[in-house]
Amino acid sequence: MKLTDLRDNPGARKERMRVGRGIGSGKGKTGGRGQKGQKSRSGVAIKGFEGGQMPLHMRLPKRGFNNPFGKDYAEVNLGMVQKFIDEKKLDAKNDIDHAALKAAGLARGGKDGVRLLGKGELKAKAKFIVAGASKGAIEAVEKAGGSVEVIDKGESEAEKKAKRTEANKAKKSK
């Protein structure tokens, strides 16, 4: 066998239909566009147009909300962390942070850091440095003898509301 003998399987590559190339080609004259009308001409863009009737995409109600201030966390469960420690993809002796979890292939995305969740069981003693953690996850890690350090804590909505109400009370009392 030589390099010159290499070929694709028959039918693996299909050549495109060249329209408007003579009557014998089967796609000559009008080029498969039919006769006359707006769609037979070039420069037509009427994808959502319904002849002046309100288009379907405008008749349907809007749904959902995309919070522009929402945080993007990579969510990691304790059970998966334990599995990766057992498979020697993570080292429990070192601090487990976003970079370590990403290198192991456990944390995908999460531009605002990692959030630790309590699903599964953790047996290994490990120190976690994460952007957030659920109460159950913190309890499970401490039960296993480890610790959780939450960086970039930020205020919860309840704390923000409490501060606002205090500020409003102070204004009213003046």
Phi, psi and omega in degrees: 000136179241161178300330180288344181274349183291128180221155171288158174297148179300129180089000181287327179241127182251128179285147182287152177282125178267109184272155177071036182238046174101155187292330182286346183283342183090346178228044180266189178053270184273355175066032176079011183260000184080197180249138171053184178085165185300320185288344179279346184261166181277161176075034182259128176221090183232039187299316183259005187278133182238039175069033179093341174293150179300119184299153184303318183294341177265338179283331182284145181288154177284147181226146171082178183207133178248105185289115181289343181257005182294149179269147178250101180254144169276119184269126182233128179269149182297325180300320179289324177298316179298319180298317180291328176292317178297324180276004179063027175272338176236144178255117183288341181288327178274162175295136178259109180234188183301317182296318180293318180292324179291319179296326179283345181088019183265324181255113177254134180070215178076067182291344178259012177111194184249141173244125183270127180245154191270013180287132181096184184237139178247124179254331184281146176276120184214153176253123181255135172240102188228167180278340180193156179206144177282160180300317180298322180293318180297316179299317182294320180293316180292327177295325179280355178098006181262192179216155179237122176252117182262114177261160179053051184299308183070161180270143175283166181298323180296319179294319179297317181296318179299318179296319180297316181295321177297317180295319179294321178296319180296322179294317183292326183287341180287000000 
